[in-house]
């Protein structure tokens, strides 16, 4: 989870990712930031994130992002 926080902070600093649960809803991550994040996650965790999975349900919080990563890693 620490590495995920580092990736998020590189893309959008000054956010408390441990408690924020509205990354998409509050426009903390815009579409460009989200694309950068997806690219970083795919490289860091050796996963492919299908387009259908790029939505607010999976990206509204660091916990949801980590849940997605773990689920995708299981599928491989």
N, C-alpha and C positions, 0 to 999 in steps of 0.2 A: 504494500500500500504506500510505503514511503516513496518508492520510485514513481508511482502514479502521481503523488502530490508534487514531486519535482517537475514532472512533465507538464502538469497543469499550470504550475507557477511560472514555468518558462514561457508558456503561451499567454497566460493572463495573470500577472502578479497581483498582489494586494487583495486576495480573496481568501477567506477562511474555508478552505475546501473540506476540512473535517466536519464542519457543521452546515455548510450551505447545501440546500436541497432544491434550489431553483436556478441552476446554472443556465438552462435554456429559457425557462419561463421568465426570468428576470433579465434576459439578454446579456448575461455576463459573458457567455460564449456566443458570439455571432457566427454566421455561416462560415466565414473565412477561418475563424479560430477553430471551429468544429472540424473543418477539413484538415487543418494542420494537426489537430489532436488525433484524428483517426489515423493519419499517416504515421505519426509518432508511435501510437499504440500498436499498429500493425508491425512496425519495425522492432520495437522494444520487446513485444511479447510473442513475436513470430506467429501472428494470427492474421486472418483476413476477416474484415468486418463487412458483411453484406450490406448493401445500400438500405435494405428494408429494416436493418437493425439501427440505423442512424436516426434516432428519434428522441423526443423528450423523455420517454419512459426509460430509455437506457442511458441518457446523458445528462439528467437533471442533477445528479450528485456524484461525488467520487465513489461512494459505495455502489451505486447503480452501475457505474462504469466498470468497477472491479468485478461486480457480479457478471456483467456481460463478458469481460475478458475470461473469467474462469469458466463460464459456460461454453464459450467458443473454443477454449483450449481442450475441454473435455470432448468436444465433437471431433477433434482431430485425432 
